Amino acid sequence: MLTVTGLVAGYGRAHALHGVDLEVYRGELVTIIGSNGAGKSTLLKTVSGLLPAIAGRVELEGRDITGLRADKVVAAGIVHAPEGRRVFPALSVADNLRMGGHVRRARAAEREHLTEVYELFPRLAERAAQPAGSLSGGEQQMLAIGRAIMADPALIMLDEPSLGLAPVLVEQVLATTAALRDGGRTVLLVEQNAELALDVADRGYVLERGRITHTGSAAELAGSAAIQRAYLGG
């Protein structure tokens, strides 16, 4: 579904990505792990059109989307739930979700997608009329993921969904990513909690200083002595 080839990107003269290659197949949950500053968020921002690529190519289902504006990338089928949740605090939970369903292909099935979100996150259904700013951090993360679902994307990209959450909520949010995959969604997950990310993912990539250094099934990466030492506390 997603093919990234030789991707170079950064900020000004400082390159944060140095020729990144990766693939995500339909129906997979793929995780990217790595330390702070490795380039994980930069990679998602470049794929989603928030940051221009300096070199390389991004394809979605065989279509070259390199250099498209962010709104055009969403229209093509990629939705990016960024780090920090970014909900609209003054709007209700329901209105936040409807904001996610503004793309043309999603409008006709808004009720169906809303049902999917509320089934996945019953707490959002209970709080549908509340301002999003009154939700807890975990509930706001659920809302950010639900808003992404409302666009009916081909690919959902989640950037550090566990950031700042209590441990019990971290497990719940990452279990939700597996539920998305099990429900037929395709997910690219950036996550600093490598152990839990590899526990729910099908495959993974390790990004270090802007370069992919390891790739394989989640089980292979979790069983690697080098990965255990660097990221799993082994």
C-alpha positions as CSV (number, residue, x, y, z in Angstrom):
1,M,0.0,0.0,0.0
2,L,2.7,2.5,1.0
3,T,6.2,2.5,-0.5
4,V,8.8,4.9,0.6
5,T,12.1,4.9,-1.5
6,G,15.3,6.8,-0.8
7,L,13.5,9.5,1.3
8,V,15.6,12.5,2.3
9,A,14.0,15.3,4.4
10,G,14.8,17.8,7.1
11,Y,14.7,21.3,8.3
12,G,16.7,23.9,6.4
13,R,20.2,22.5,5.8
14,A,19.9,19.9,8.5
15,H,18.7,16.6,7.1
16,A,16.8,14.4,9.5
17,L,16.2,11.5,7.1
18,H,19.0,10.0,5.0
19,G,17.6,7.8,2.2
20,V,14.8,5.9,4.1
21,D,13.1,2.9,2.5
22,L,10.1,1.2,3.9
23,E,6.9,-0.6,2.8
24,V,3.5,-1.1,4.4
25,Y,1.2,-3.8,3.0
26,R,-2.6,-3.7,3.1
27,G,-4.0,-4.9,6.4
28,E,-0.7,-4.7,8.2
29,L,0.2,-2.9,11.5
30,V,3.8,-1.8,11.0
31,T,5.7,0.0,13.7
32,I,8.7,2.4,13.5
33,I,10.7,2.4,16.7
34,G,13.8,4.5,17.7
35,S,15.1,7.0,20.2
36,N,14.1,10.6,20.5
37,G,15.6,12.6,17.5
38,A,15.9,9.5,15.3
39,G,13.6,11.1,12.6
40,K,10.4,9.2,13.3
41,S,8.0,12.1,13.4
42,T,9.9,13.7,10.4
43,L,9.2,10.6,8.4
44,L,5.5,10.8,9.1
45,K,5.3,14.5,8.4
46,T,7.1,14.0,5.0
47,V,4.8,11.2,4.0
48,S,1.7,13.2,5.0
49,G,2.8,16.3,3.1
50,L,3.5,18.5,6.1
51,L,7.2,18.6,5.3
52,P,8.6,18.6,1.8
53,A,10.8,15.8,0.6
54,I,14.3,16.8,-0.5
55,A,14.8,13.6,-2.4
56,G,13.2,10.2,-2.8
57,R,9.7,9.0,-3.5
58,V,6.4,8.2,-1.7
59,E,3.8,6.0,-3.3
60,L,0.4,5.1,-2.1
61,E,-1.1,2.1,-3.9
62,G,1.3,2.7,-6.8
63,R,0.5,6.4,-7.1
64,D,3.3,8.9,-6.7
65,I,2.2,11.3,-4.0
66,T,5.6,12.9,-3.3
67,G,5.3,16.6,-2.9
68,L,1.5,16.7,-2.6
69,R,0.0,19.2,-0.2
70,A,-1.2,17.8,3.1
71,D,-4.9,18.1,2.2
72,K,-4.3,16.3,-1.1
73,V,-2.5,13.5,0.7
74,V,-5.6,13.1,3.0
75,A,-7.8,13.1,-0.1
76,A,-5.5,10.4,-1.6
77,G,-6.1,8.2,1.5
78,I,-3.5,8.8,4.2
79,V,-4.5,10.3,7.5
80,H,-1.9,11.4,10.1
81,A,-2.8,11.6,13.8
82,P,0.1,13.7,15.0
83,E,1.9,13.6,18.3
84,G,0.1,15.6,21.0
85,R,-3.4,14.7,19.9
86,R,-4.3,18.2,18.6
87,V,-8.1,18.0,19.2
88,F,-10.3,21.1,19.0
89,P,-10.9,21.8,22.7
90,A,-13.9,24.1,22.4
91,L,-15.8,21.8,20.0
92,S,-17.8,18.8,21.2
93,V,-16.5,15.3,20.9
94,A,-19.1,14.6,18.1
95,D,-18.1,17.8,16.2
96,N,-14.4,16.9,16.5
97,L,-15.2,13.5,14.9
98,R,-17.3,15.1,12.1
99,M,-14.3,17.4,11.3
100,G,-12.4,14.2,10.5
101,G,-15.0,13.1,8.0
102,H,-14.9,16.2,5.7
103,V,-13.1,14.4,2.8
104,R,-15.4,13.6,-0.1
105,R,-15.2,9.8,0.0
106,A,-16.0,9.7,3.7
107,R,-19.1,12.0,3.7
108,A,-21.6,9.4,2.4
109,A,-20.7,6.9,5.1
110,E,-20.4,9.4,8.0
111,R,-22.9,7.5,10.2
112,E,-21.3,4.2,9.5
113,H,-17.8,5.5,10.5
114,L,-19.2,7.2,13.6
115,T,-20.7,3.9,14.6
116,E,-17.3,2.3,14.1
117,V,-15.6,4.9,16.3
118,Y,-18.2,4.6,19.1
119,E,-17.9,0.8,19.0
120,L,-14.2,1.0,19.3
121,F,-14.3,3.8,21.9
122,P,-17.6,3.6,23.9
123,R,-16.3,6.3,26.2
124,L,-16.5,8.8,23.3
125,A,-20.1,7.9,22.7
126,E,-20.8,8.6,26.4
127,R,-19.1,12.0,26.1
128,A,-20.3,12.9,22.6
129,A,-21.8,16.3,23.7
130,Q,-18.9,17.3,26.0
131,P,-16.2,19.8,24.9
132,A,-13.1,17.9,23.8
133,G,-11.0,20.0,26.1
134,S,-12.8,18.5,29.1
135,L,-11.6,15.0,28.3
136,S,-8.7,13.2,29.9
137,G,-5.4,12.7,28.0
138,G,-6.3,9.2,27.2
139,E,-9.8,10.1,26.0
140,Q,-8.3,12.9,23.8
141,Q,-6.0,10.3,22.3
142,M,-9.0,8.1,21.6
143,L,-10.7,11.1,20.0
144,A,-7.6,11.8,17.8
145,I,-7.6,8.2,16.5
146,G,-11.4,8.3,16.1
147,R,-11.1,11.5,14.0
148,A,-8.6,9.7,11.8
149,I,-11.0,6.8,11.2
150,M,-13.8,9.2,10.2
151,A,-11.8,10.1,7.0
152,D,-12.0,6.4,6.0
153,P,-8.3,6.3,5.1
154,A,-6.5,3.7,3.2
155,L,-3.6,4.2,5.7
156,I,-3.7,5.6,9.3
157,M,-0.4,6.9,10.6
158,L,-0.2,7.3,14.4
159,D,2.6,9.4,15.9
160,E,3.4,8.5,19.5
161,P,-0.2,7.8,20.6
162,S,1.0,6.7,24.1
163,L,2.9,9.9,24.8
164,G,2.1,11.3,28.3
165,L,-0.4,8.6,29.2
166,A,-0.5,6.5,32.4
167,P,0.8,3.0,31.9
168,V,-2.6,1.3,31.9
169,L,-3.8,3.8,29.2
170,V,-0.7,3.1,27.2
171,E,-1.6,-0.6,26.9
172,Q,-5.2,0.3,26.1
173,V,-4.2,2.7,23.3
174,L,-1.7,0.4,21.7
175,A,-4.2,-2.5,22.0
176,T,-6.6,-0.2,20.0
177,T,-4.1,-0.1,17.2
178,A,-4.2,-3.8,17.0
179,A,-8.0,-3.7,16.9
180,L,-7.8,-1.3,14.0
181,R,-5.7,-3.8,12.1
182,D,-8.0,-6.6,13.1
183,G,-10.9,-4.7,11.7
184,G,-9.3,-4.4,8.3
185,R,-7.5,-1.0,8.7
186,T,-3.8,-0.5,7.7
187,V,-1.7,1.2,10.3
188,L,1.7,2.8,10.4
189,L,2.6,3.3,14.1
190,V,5.5,5.5,15.4
191,E,6.1,4.6,19.0
192,Q,8.8,5.1,21.6
193,N,7.5,2.3,23.8
194,A,9.2,-0.3,21.7
195,E,8.2,-3.3,23.8
196,L,4.5,-2.7,23.5
197,A,4.7,-1.5,19.9
198,L,6.4,-4.8,18.9
199,D,3.9,-6.7,20.9
200,V,1.0,-5.5,18.7
201,A,2.7,-5.0,15.4
202,D,3.1,-7.4,12.5
203,R,6.5,-6.0,11.3
204,G,8.8,-3.2,12.4
205,Y,11.6,-0.9,11.3
206,V,14.2,0.6,13.6
207,L,15.2,4.2,12.7
208,E,18.5,5.5,14.0
209,R,19.8,9.0,13.1
210,G,17.6,9.2,10.1
211,R,18.5,5.7,8.7
212,I,16.7,2.4,8.8
213,T,19.1,0.0,10.6
214,H,17.0,-3.0,11.3
215,T,13.8,-4.4,9.8
216,G,11.9,-7.7,10.2
217,S,8.8,-9.3,11.8
218,A,7.9,-7.9,15.2
219,A,8.9,-11.2,16.7
220,E,12.3,-11.1,15.0
221,L,13.0,-7.6,16.2
222,A,11.8,-8.4,19.7
223,G,14.1,-11.4,19.8
224,S,17.2,-9.5,18.5
225,A,19.9,-9.1,21.2
226,A,20.9,-5.7,19.7
227,I,17.3,-4.4,19.8
228,Q,16.8,-5.7,23.3
229,R,19.9,-3.9,24.5
230,A,19.0,-0.7,22.8
231,Y,15.3,-0.4,23.2
232,L,13.8,-3.2,25.4
233,G,16.0,-3.0,28.5
234,G,17.5,-6.4,27.8
